[in-house]
Amino acid sequence: MIEAKRVPYGVSDFLRVIRENQYYVDKTMYIPLLEAQPDNLIFIRPRRFGKSLFLSMLEAYYDCKIKDQFQEIFGGLWIGSQPTPLQGKYQVLTLDFSQVGGNIDNLEERFNSYCNICFDAFINRYAQFYDEATRKTVLAEDVASNKLATIQKYAKEQNYQLYLIIDEYDNFTNTVLNEQGEKVYHAMTHASGFYRDYFKKFKGSFAKIFMMGVSPVTLDDVTSGFNIGWHISTKPEFDKMLGFSTEDVRAMFTRYRDAGQIPADSDIEAMIEEIKPWYDNYCFSEACLNSKVRVFNCDMVLYYLRNYMDDGKAPKQMIDPNTKTDYNKMKRLLQLDKLDGNRKGIIRRITEEGCIVSNLYETFPASEIVKPEYFPSLLFYYGMLTIKDTFGDQLLLGIPNNNVRRQYYGYLQEQYQEINHINLNEFGYMLTCMAFYGKWEDVLGFMSKAYAEVASVRDGIEAERNLQGFFMAYLYLSSYYITAPELELNHGYCDFFLLPDLTHYPTKHSYIIELKMLPAKDFEAKAEVQWQEAVEQINRYAAAPKIEVLRQGTTLHKIIIQFAGWEMKRMEEV
């Protein structure tokens, strides 16, 4: 019988994962690759991709205090049979700047206090390497930078090798940027700003430095004083260093099935196919496009597995509720300093088209975020876009999966709700009747009326360009369907296909929806011709062979809705 293992959902302590018999997706094969790079590394990945756990693994690998426990800790992993000469050679100082917060007025004080705690913990951990006078000086000092200088001076005299790991290097600075604006942020990260000053002190003081975060913005602003960092975020050899590959997921699900922790009849391949549209499809390097192998968000996979273990099936809600905090961070990005810079327009375009052509900038200062050419790069680093293809010498950046797509539609929906509030409980009831009883008129009529109210506010949202986006934002609220915009059917693209999600609900009805619009002044003359063209289109879409598979035995409805400007004039099932 295969030994049962716990799921390390939300756990970022590598030693705890190993010692408490939790499942670990082996990433130790990247250690030699990292050692082949320069000594000061910078790596950016979105939230929930396992950054903290990976850094915790590196800390355990290089820490001279637990060098003799190497086989106990790493013996079952890839690196266990082929350690590098640098294993266990360093005194490791780890800083996690997500622990720094509080009121902006005392932020520098809080930063100093946090660093004091870390430097005291360091000197106590490695007490055997330092003389009593040095230890006492460090512990008595109130200014963290002075503590660090004392440690570094003695370590250099004794030829000790120090390794600095910084997790969430940009966490609190991004918070300051998003909530307090660029002026306050600039004071911290430029000239004599306290944060920038620390990076100047790090430079040349450590044998190795590894920094991780979610955004390159702070990096660009502070590293004029720390100009030796080597940015490896988009290098192909590190594309899958964080997150899970399909093989990682397959091996994990299979082990939990074989250990009896999920039902013995669980179809592993079906489970993988179920989660791919929700958690997969991240590509962080242009050079990896040809491999067709993409990356899963690992926290999402663990959320799914944890629920599968409890209930023997997938969770009803495929999106982890804890990601709401990530969505709120994205919203703050859009409101930075109350400037637009067409960021809202870019969000609407991505939401409606699913992608955008852009250059990918490795670093850029905070002052450039408001510029539309930089904003897609920021969305890429936040995990809100991924590399889909090339377009000449530019990249096609697209929405990676349904989880992220829902965040975009949630943003649009909030914009619409501010203009004309829709009772979502009432709307949810109508969606249920649509899915189970085929009562589509209430939902689509309600949405058409609400759209007219929103679109008539001319200084709010431009009606003609956003009809499809409006419908998408609200149809995406339905748990009964995977809403597929612009699905290719018989050499054309339908506006919407509501794909029944029978894995989670016994939905009885599926829908193809076509939206047609004419300027109000042209409606009388052109409406009938447009309607007949729409009837021909939707019948052609419905005859596509894949529709028979996609509707999965449900009753298929073909709905056309025709608008004169922002006013709905005709809505019928054909």
C-alpha positions as CSV (number, residue, x, y, z in Angstrom):
1,M,0.0,0.0,0.0
2,I,1.4,3.4,-1.0
3,E,1.8,5.7,2.0
4,A,-0.8,8.5,2.3
5,K,0.5,12.1,2.1
6,R,-1.0,15.4,3.2
7,V,-1.7,18.1,0.6
8,P,0.5,21.1,1.3
9,Y,-2.2,23.7,0.4
10,G,-1.0,27.1,1.7
11,V,2.2,25.7,3.2
12,S,5.4,27.5,2.2
13,D,7.9,25.9,4.7
14,F,9.9,23.3,2.8
15,L,11.2,21.5,6.0
16,R,7.7,21.2,7.3
17,V,6.5,19.7,4.0
18,I,9.2,17.1,4.1
19,R,9.1,16.3,7.8
20,E,5.3,16.2,8.1
21,N,5.0,13.8,5.1
22,Q,3.3,16.3,2.8
23,Y,3.4,15.9,-1.0
24,Y,6.3,17.8,-2.7
25,V,6.5,18.4,-6.4
26,D,10.3,18.0,-6.9
27,K,11.9,21.2,-8.2
28,T,15.4,20.5,-7.0
29,M,16.7,19.7,-10.5
30,Y,16.7,23.5,-11.0
31,I,19.5,24.0,-8.4
32,P,22.4,23.2,-10.8
33,L,20.8,25.4,-13.5
34,L,20.6,28.3,-11.0
35,E,24.2,27.8,-10.0
36,A,25.2,28.2,-13.6
37,Q,23.7,31.7,-13.6
38,P,25.3,34.8,-12.2
39,D,25.4,35.1,-8.4
40,N,22.6,37.8,-8.0
41,L,19.3,36.5,-9.4
42,I,15.9,38.1,-9.8
43,F,12.8,36.0,-10.6
44,I,9.3,37.3,-11.1
45,R,6.2,35.1,-10.9
46,P,2.5,35.7,-10.2
47,R,1.0,35.0,-6.8
48,R,0.2,31.4,-5.9
49,F,2.9,29.8,-8.0
50,G,5.0,28.4,-5.1
51,K,7.6,31.1,-4.9
52,S,8.0,31.0,-1.1
53,L,8.2,27.2,-0.9
54,F,10.9,27.2,-3.6
55,L,13.0,29.8,-1.7
56,S,12.5,27.8,1.5
57,M,13.8,24.7,-0.4
58,L,16.9,26.7,-1.4
59,E,17.4,27.9,2.1
60,A,17.4,24.3,3.4
61,Y,19.7,23.1,0.7
62,Y,22.4,25.8,1.2
63,D,22.2,26.2,5.0
64,C,25.5,25.1,6.6
65,K,23.6,24.5,9.9
66,I,21.7,21.5,8.5
67,K,24.4,20.3,6.0
68,D,24.6,17.0,7.9
69,Q,20.9,16.4,7.5
70,F,21.1,16.4,3.7
71,Q,20.1,12.8,3.1
72,E,17.3,13.0,5.6
73,I,15.8,16.1,3.9
74,F,16.8,15.7,0.2
75,G,17.5,11.9,-0.1
76,G,14.2,11.2,-1.8
77,L,14.4,14.1,-4.3
78,W,16.3,14.6,-7.6
79,I,19.2,16.5,-6.0
80,G,19.6,13.8,-3.3
81,S,21.7,11.6,-5.6
82,Q,23.6,14.4,-7.3
83,P,24.3,17.3,-4.9
84,T,26.3,20.3,-6.1
85,P,29.6,21.3,-4.4
86,L,27.9,24.3,-2.9
87,Q,25.4,22.3,-0.8
88,G,25.5,23.4,2.8
89,K,28.2,26.0,2.2
90,Y,26.4,29.2,3.3
91,Q,25.0,31.1,6.2
92,V,21.5,32.0,4.9
93,L,19.7,35.2,5.6
94,T,16.1,35.1,4.6
95,L,13.9,38.3,4.4
96,D,10.2,38.2,3.6
97,F,9.0,41.7,2.9
98,S,5.3,40.7,2.9
99,Q,5.7,40.8,6.7
100,V,6.3,44.6,6.5
101,G,3.1,46.7,6.6
102,G,1.2,49.1,8.7
103,N,0.5,52.8,8.5
104,I,2.4,54.7,5.8
105,D,3.5,57.2,8.5
106,N,5.6,54.6,10.3
107,L,6.5,52.4,7.4
108,E,10.3,53.0,7.7
109,E,10.1,52.3,11.4
110,R,8.2,49.0,10.7
111,F,10.8,48.0,8.1
112,N,13.6,48.7,10.5
113,S,11.8,46.7,13.2
114,Y,11.2,43.7,10.9
115,C,14.9,43.7,9.7
116,N,16.0,43.9,13.3
117,I,14.1,40.7,14.1
118,C,15.6,38.9,11.1
119,F,19.2,40.0,11.8
120,D,18.9,39.0,15.5
121,A,17.5,35.6,14.4
122,F,20.4,35.2,12.0
123,I,23.1,36.0,14.6
124,N,21.5,33.6,17.1
125,R,21.2,30.8,14.6
126,Y,24.8,31.1,13.5
127,A,26.1,32.0,17.0
128,Q,28.9,29.4,16.9
129,F,30.5,31.2,14.0
130,Y,30.6,34.7,15.6
131,D,32.6,35.9,18.7
132,E,30.7,37.1,21.7
133,A,31.6,40.8,21.1
134,T,30.1,40.7,17.6
135,R,26.9,38.9,18.8
136,K,26.4,41.4,21.6
137,T,27.0,44.4,19.3
138,V,24.4,43.0,16.8
139,L,21.8,42.3,19.5
140,A,22.3,45.7,21.2
141,E,22.0,47.8,18.1
142,D,18.6,49.5,17.3
143,V,19.3,50.4,13.7
144,A,18.9,47.4,11.4
145,S,21.4,48.6,8.8
146,N,24.1,48.8,11.5
147,K,23.3,45.3,12.6
148,L,23.8,44.1,9.0
149,A,27.0,46.0,8.6
150,T,28.4,44.4,11.8
151,I,27.5,40.9,10.6
152,Q,28.9,41.5,7.1
153,K,32.2,42.9,8.4
154,Y,32.9,39.9,10.7
155,A,31.8,37.4,8.0
156,K,34.1,39.0,5.5
157,E,37.1,38.9,8.0
158,Q,36.4,35.2,8.6
159,N,35.8,34.4,5.0
160,Y,32.2,33.2,5.7
161,Q,29.9,32.8,2.7
162,L,26.6,34.5,3.1
163,Y,23.5,33.8,1.0
164,L,20.7,36.4,0.9
165,I,17.2,35.3,0.0
166,I,14.5,38.0,-0.4
167,D,10.9,36.8,-0.7
168,E,8.2,39.2,-1.8
169,Y,10.8,41.9,-2.4
170,D,8.1,44.2,-3.8
171,N,5.1,43.4,-1.6
172,F,4.9,46.4,0.6
173,T,6.2,48.8,-2.0
174,N,3.5,47.7,-4.4
175,T,1.0,48.3,-1.6
176,V,2.3,51.8,-1.1
177,L,2.3,52.4,-4.9
178,N,-1.3,51.2,-5.3
179,E,-2.8,52.8,-2.2
180,Q,-0.7,55.9,-1.5
181,G,0.4,56.8,-5.0
182,E,3.6,57.4,-6.8
183,K,4.8,60.4,-4.8
184,V,5.1,58.5,-1.5
185,Y,6.4,55.4,-3.3
186,H,9.1,57.6,-5.1
187,A,10.3,58.9,-1.7
188,M,11.0,55.3,-0.6
189,T,12.7,54.0,-3.7
190,H,14.8,56.9,-5.0
191,A,17.7,59.1,-4.0
192,S,18.1,58.6,-0.2
193,G,14.9,56.6,0.2
194,F,15.3,54.0,3.0
195,Y,14.3,51.0,0.8
196,R,16.7,51.9,-2.0
197,D,19.5,52.5,0.5
198,Y,19.1,48.9,1.7
199,F,19.6,47.5,-1.8
200,K,22.8,49.6,-2.1
201,K,24.0,47.9,1.1
202,F,23.2,44.4,-0.2
203,K,25.3,45.0,-3.3
204,G,28.7,43.2,-2.9
205,S,27.9,42.1,0.6
206,F,26.7,38.6,-0.1
207,A,28.2,35.7,-2.1
208,K,24.8,35.0,-3.6
209,I,21.5,36.8,-3.7
210,F,18.1,35.5,-4.9
211,M,15.1,37.8,-5.0
212,M,11.6,36.9,-5.9
213,G,8.4,39.0,-6.3
214,V,5.4,39.5,-8.5
215,S,6.3,42.7,-10.3
216,P,9.4,44.3,-11.9
217,V,8.3,47.8,-11.0
218,T,10.1,48.1,-7.7
219,L,13.0,46.3,-9.2
220,D,13.5,49.0,-11.8
221,D,13.3,51.8,-9.2
222,V,15.6,50.5,-6.5
223,T,18.2,48.7,-8.6
224,S,20.0,51.8,-9.8
225,G,21.8,51.2,-6.5
226,F,21.7,47.5,-7.0
227,N,22.7,47.1,-10.6
228,I,24.2,43.6,-10.5
229,G,20.9,41.6,-10.5
230,W,20.4,39.1,-13.3
231,H,16.8,38.8,-14.4
232,I,15.9,35.2,-15.3
233,S,12.1,35.5,-15.3
234,T,11.6,35.0,-19.0
235,K,14.5,32.6,-19.7
236,P,13.3,29.4,-21.3
237,E,15.2,27.1,-18.9
238,F,13.3,28.5,-16.0
239,D,9.8,28.7,-17.6
240,K,8.5,25.7,-15.5
241,M,10.6,26.2,-12.4
242,L,7.5,27.3,-10.5
243,G,4.0,26.0,-11.0
244,F,3.1,22.4,-12.1
245,S,3.5,20.8,-15.5
246,T,0.9,18.3,-16.7
247,E,3.2,15.5,-15.8
248,D,3.6,16.9,-12.3
249,V,-0.2,17.0,-11.9
250,R,-0.7,13.5,-13.4
251,A,1.9,12.0,-11.1
252,M,0.4,13.7,-8.0
253,F,-3.3,12.7,-8.8
254,T,-2.2,9.1,-9.6
255,R,-0.4,8.8,-6.3
256,Y,-3.3,10.1,-4.3
257,R,-5.6,7.6,-6.1
258,D,-3.2,4.7,-5.6
259,A,-2.9,5.6,-1.9
260,G,-6.7,5.5,-1.5
261,Q,-7.0,9.2,-0.8
262,I,-9.3,9.8,-3.7
263,P,-11.7,7.3,-5.1
264,A,-10.1,4.2,-6.8
265,D,-12.2,4.7,-9.9
266,S,-11.1,8.4,-10.4
267,D,-10.3,9.0,-14.0
268,I,-7.0,10.9,-13.8
269,E,-7.0,12.0,-17.4
270,A,-10.6,13.3,-17.1
271,M,-9.5,15.2,-14.0
272,I,-6.6,16.8,-15.8
273,E,-8.9,17.8,-18.7
274,E,-11.3,19.3,-16.3
275,I,-8.8,21.6,-14.6
276,K,-6.8,22.6,-17.7
277,P,-9.3,25.4,-18.8
278,W,-9.3,26.8,-15.3
279,Y,-5.7,26.6,-14.0
280,D,-3.4,25.8,-16.9
281,N,-1.9,27.6,-20.0
282,Y,0.8,29.8,-18.5
283,C,3.8,30.4,-20.7
284,F,6.5,32.8,-19.4
285,S,9.1,32.5,-22.2
286,E,8.7,33.2,-25.9
287,A,11.2,30.4,-26.6
288,C,8.8,27.9,-25.0
289,L,5.9,28.5,-27.3
290,N,6.9,25.7,-29.6
291,S,7.1,23.1,-26.8
292,K,3.3,23.3,-26.3
293,V,3.9,22.4,-22.6
294,R,2.2,24.9,-20.3
295,V,2.2,25.6,-16.6
296,F,-0.5,25.1,-14.0
297,N,-1.1,27.5,-11.1
298,C,0.0,25.1,-8.3
299,D,-2.2,26.6,-5.5
300,M,-5.3,26.1,-7.7
301,V,-4.4,22.5,-8.4
302,L,-3.9,21.8,-4.7
303,Y,-7.3,23.5,-3.9
304,Y,-8.9,21.2,-6.4
305,L,-7.2,18.1,-5.0
306,R,-8.0,19.0,-1.4
307,N,-11.7,19.3,-2.3
308,Y,-11.6,16.1,-4.3
309,M,-10.2,14.2,-1.3
310,D,-13.0,15.5,0.9
311,D,-15.9,15.0,-1.5
312,G,-14.7,12.4,-4.1
313,K,-15.4,14.9,-6.8
314,A,-14.4,18.3,-8.1
315,P,-15.4,21.4,-6.1
316,K,-18.6,23.2,-7.2
317,Q,-16.6,26.4,-7.4
318,M,-13.5,25.8,-9.5
319,I,-12.0,29.1,-8.4
320,D,-10.4,29.2,-5.0
321,P,-12.2,31.9,-2.9
322,N,-8.8,33.0,-1.6
323,T,-8.0,34.5,-5.0
324,K,-10.4,37.3,-4.3
325,T,-7.4,39.1,-2.6
326,D,-5.5,38.8,-5.9
327,Y,-8.4,40.4,-7.7
328,N,-8.6,43.3,-5.3
329,K,-4.9,43.9,-5.9
330,M,-5.5,44.1,-9.7
331,K,-8.4,46.6,-9.1
332,R,-6.0,48.9,-7.2
333,L,-3.6,48.8,-10.2
334,L,-6.3,50.3,-12.3
335,Q,-6.9,53.1,-9.9
336,L,-3.3,54.2,-9.3
337,D,-3.2,57.9,-8.6
338,K,-6.6,58.2,-10.2
339,L,-4.9,58.5,-13.5
340,D,-6.1,56.5,-16.5
341,G,-3.5,56.3,-19.2
342,N,-6.1,54.2,-21.1
343,R,-5.6,51.3,-18.6
344,K,-9.3,50.8,-18.4
345,G,-9.6,50.8,-22.1
346,I,-6.9,48.2,-22.3
347,I,-8.7,46.0,-19.7
348,R,-11.9,46.3,-21.7
349,R,-10.1,45.4,-25.0
350,I,-8.5,42.3,-23.4
351,T,-11.8,41.3,-21.8
352,E,-13.7,41.5,-25.1
353,E,-11.0,40.2,-27.4
354,G,-9.1,37.8,-25.1
355,C,-5.7,39.1,-26.1
356,I,-3.6,42.1,-27.0
357,V,-0.4,42.6,-29.1
358,S,2.4,44.2,-27.1
359,N,6.1,44.3,-26.5
360,L,7.1,42.6,-23.2
361,Y,9.2,44.9,-21.0
362,E,11.4,43.2,-18.4
363,T,11.6,46.3,-16.1
364,F,9.9,49.7,-16.0
365,P,9.6,52.4,-13.3
366,A,6.4,53.1,-11.5
367,S,6.1,56.4,-13.4
368,E,5.6,54.4,-16.6
369,I,2.7,52.3,-15.5
370,V,0.1,54.8,-16.7
371,K,1.5,54.5,-20.2
372,P,-0.5,52.0,-22.3
373,E,2.6,50.4,-23.8
374,Y,3.8,49.2,-20.4
375,F,0.5,48.2,-18.8
376,P,0.2,44.8,-20.6
377,S,3.6,43.9,-19.4
378,L,2.5,44.6,-15.8
379,L,-0.6,42.4,-16.4
380,F,1.7,39.7,-17.7
381,Y,3.8,39.6,-14.5
382,Y,0.7,39.6,-12.4
383,G,-0.5,36.5,-14.2
384,M,-3.4,38.3,-15.8
385,L,-1.9,37.7,-19.3
386,T,0.4,35.0,-20.7
387,I,2.4,34.5,-23.9
388,K,0.1,33.0,-26.5
389,D,1.9,33.6,-29.8
390,T,4.2,36.0,-31.6
391,F,3.1,38.8,-33.9
392,G,6.2,39.9,-35.9
393,D,8.7,41.1,-33.4
394,Q,5.9,41.6,-30.8
395,L,4.0,39.1,-28.6
396,L,0.4,38.1,-28.5
397,L,-0.5,38.2,-24.8
398,G,-3.7,36.5,-23.9
399,I,-5.9,35.6,-21.0
400,P,-4.5,32.2,-19.7
401,N,-7.6,30.5,-18.3
402,N,-11.1,30.7,-17.0
403,N,-9.9,31.6,-13.5
404,V,-8.3,34.8,-14.8
405,R,-11.0,35.5,-17.3
406,R,-13.5,35.7,-14.5
407,Q,-11.4,38.3,-12.8
408,Y,-11.5,40.5,-16.0
409,Y,-15.3,40.0,-16.3
410,G,-15.7,40.8,-12.6
411,Y,-13.9,44.1,-13.2
412,L,-16.2,45.0,-16.1
413,Q,-19.2,43.9,-14.2
414,E,-18.3,46.3,-11.3
415,Q,-18.1,49.1,-13.8
416,Y,-21.6,48.3,-15.1
417,Q,-23.0,47.9,-11.6
418,E,-21.8,51.4,-10.7
419,I,-23.8,52.8,-13.5
420,N,-26.9,50.6,-13.2
421,H,-27.1,48.2,-10.3
422,I,-28.6,44.8,-11.1
423,N,-30.0,42.6,-8.3
424,L,-27.6,39.6,-8.7
425,N,-29.8,37.3,-6.5
426,E,-32.7,37.9,-8.8
427,F,-30.5,37.4,-11.8
428,G,-29.1,34.2,-10.3
429,Y,-32.6,32.8,-10.0
430,M,-33.3,33.5,-13.6
431,L,-30.0,31.9,-14.7
432,T,-31.1,28.7,-12.8
433,C,-34.4,28.7,-14.6
434,M,-32.6,29.2,-17.9
435,A,-30.3,26.2,-17.3
436,F,-32.8,23.7,-15.9
437,Y,-36.1,24.7,-17.5
438,G,-35.1,26.5,-20.7
439,K,-36.6,29.8,-19.6
440,W,-34.1,32.0,-21.5
441,E,-36.4,34.9,-22.2
442,D,-36.3,36.3,-18.6
443,V,-32.4,36.3,-18.5
444,L,-31.7,37.7,-22.0
445,G,-34.6,40.2,-21.8
446,F,-33.4,41.4,-18.4
447,M,-29.8,41.8,-19.7
448,S,-31.0,43.6,-22.8
449,K,-32.9,46.1,-20.6
450,A,-30.0,46.6,-18.2
451,Y,-27.7,47.1,-21.2
452,A,-29.9,49.9,-22.5
453,E,-29.8,51.6,-19.1
454,V,-26.0,51.4,-18.9
455,A,-25.3,52.3,-22.6
456,S,-27.6,55.3,-22.4
457,V,-25.1,56.9,-20.0
458,R,-22.9,58.4,-22.7
459,D,-20.1,59.5,-20.4
460,G,-19.9,56.1,-18.8
461,I,-19.5,53.2,-21.3
462,E,-19.6,53.5,-25.1
463,A,-22.5,51.3,-26.0
464,E,-21.8,50.0,-29.5
465,R,-18.3,48.8,-28.8
466,N,-19.3,47.0,-25.5
467,L,-22.4,45.1,-26.2
468,Q,-20.6,41.7,-26.2
469,G,-18.5,42.6,-23.2
470,F,-21.6,43.5,-21.2
471,F,-23.3,40.2,-22.0
472,M,-20.1,38.3,-21.3
473,A,-19.6,40.0,-17.9
474,Y,-23.0,38.8,-16.7
475,L,-23.3,35.4,-18.4
476,Y,-20.1,34.5,-16.8
477,L,-21.9,34.7,-13.4
478,S,-23.6,31.4,-14.3
479,S,-22.1,28.3,-12.6
480,Y,-24.0,26.1,-15.0
481,Y,-22.1,27.0,-18.1
482,I,-18.6,27.5,-19.4
483,T,-19.3,30.5,-21.5
484,A,-17.3,30.4,-24.7
485,P,-17.2,33.6,-26.7
486,E,-16.2,33.6,-30.3
487,L,-16.3,29.8,-30.6
488,E,-15.3,28.6,-34.1
489,L,-18.1,26.7,-35.7
490,N,-18.3,25.7,-39.4
491,H,-15.9,28.4,-40.6
492,G,-17.5,31.1,-38.5
493,Y,-17.5,32.4,-34.9
494,C,-20.6,32.5,-32.9
495,D,-20.9,35.3,-30.3
496,F,-21.6,33.0,-27.4
497,F,-22.0,29.3,-26.8
498,L,-23.1,28.4,-23.3
499,L,-21.4,25.0,-22.8
500,P,-23.2,23.0,-20.1
501,D,-20.9,22.1,-17.2
502,L,-22.4,18.7,-16.5
503,T,-19.5,17.8,-14.2
504,H,-20.9,20.0,-11.5
505,Y,-24.6,20.5,-12.4
506,P,-27.3,18.4,-14.3
507,T,-27.9,21.3,-16.7
508,K,-30.7,20.5,-19.2
509,H,-30.3,23.3,-21.8
510,S,-27.5,24.8,-23.9
511,Y,-27.5,27.9,-26.0
512,I,-26.0,29.6,-29.1
513,I,-26.5,33.4,-28.8
514,E,-26.0,35.9,-31.6
515,L,-26.0,39.6,-30.9
516,K,-26.7,42.0,-33.8
517,M,-26.6,45.8,-33.7
518,L,-27.4,48.5,-36.2
519,P,-27.2,52.3,-35.7
520,A,-30.7,53.5,-34.8
521,K,-30.8,55.7,-37.9
522,D,-30.2,52.6,-40.2
523,F,-32.4,50.1,-38.4
524,E,-35.6,50.6,-40.3
525,A,-33.9,50.0,-43.7
526,K,-31.4,47.3,-42.8
527,A,-33.0,45.3,-39.9
528,E,-34.7,42.5,-41.9
529,V,-31.6,41.8,-44.1
530,Q,-29.4,41.6,-41.0
531,W,-31.9,39.3,-39.3
532,Q,-32.0,36.9,-42.2
533,E,-28.2,36.8,-42.3
534,A,-28.2,36.1,-38.6
535,V,-30.6,33.2,-39.0
536,E,-28.4,31.7,-41.7
537,Q,-25.4,32.1,-39.5
538,I,-26.8,30.6,-36.4
539,N,-28.2,27.6,-38.2
540,R,-24.8,27.0,-39.8
541,Y,-23.2,27.2,-36.4
542,A,-25.7,24.7,-34.9
543,A,-25.0,22.2,-37.7
544,A,-21.3,22.1,-36.9
545,P,-20.3,18.5,-35.9
546,K,-18.7,19.6,-32.7
547,I,-22.0,21.1,-31.4
548,E,-23.4,17.6,-31.0
549,V,-20.5,16.7,-28.7
550,L,-20.4,20.0,-26.8
551,R,-24.1,20.1,-25.9
552,Q,-23.8,16.6,-24.3
553,G,-27.4,15.6,-24.8
554,T,-28.9,18.9,-23.6
555,T,-31.6,20.8,-25.5
556,L,-30.0,23.3,-27.8
557,H,-31.5,26.8,-28.2
558,K,-30.5,29.2,-31.0
559,I,-31.2,32.8,-29.9
560,I,-30.8,36.0,-31.9
561,I,-31.0,39.4,-30.2
562,Q,-31.1,42.5,-32.4
563,F,-30.4,46.1,-31.2
564,A,-31.0,49.5,-32.7
565,G,-28.2,51.4,-31.1
566,W,-28.5,50.4,-27.4
567,E,-32.2,49.5,-27.5
568,M,-33.2,45.9,-28.0
569,K,-35.8,45.6,-30.9
570,R,-36.1,41.9,-31.5
571,M,-35.3,38.7,-29.6
572,E,-36.3,35.2,-30.9
573,E,-35.4,31.6,-30.8
574,V,-34.9,30.2,-34.4
